[in-house]
Amino acid sequence: MNNSKDDTRWRVSSYSNGDGQCVETAVSADVVGARDTKDLGHGPELWVSSDTWRAFVHAATTSGLTR
């Protein structure tokens, strides 16, 4: 599932400290995209359903993988 478009609005992680070790996300009604900030928009993107993203975030935050 790839929803990448030129008009996609990517958001840098709130945990970003400017050292290039961050993830950007893009959210639409039914899919969420993630990509590495180091690639400056030219690298691979991962797109998953909103339900899958919610399950991932829940698993990461409840297992102590928040940082």
Buried (B, 14 or more C-beta within 10 A) or exposed (E): EEBEEEEBEBEEEEEBEEEEEBBBBBBEEEBBBBBBBEEEEEEEBBBBEEEEBEEEEEEEEEEEEEE
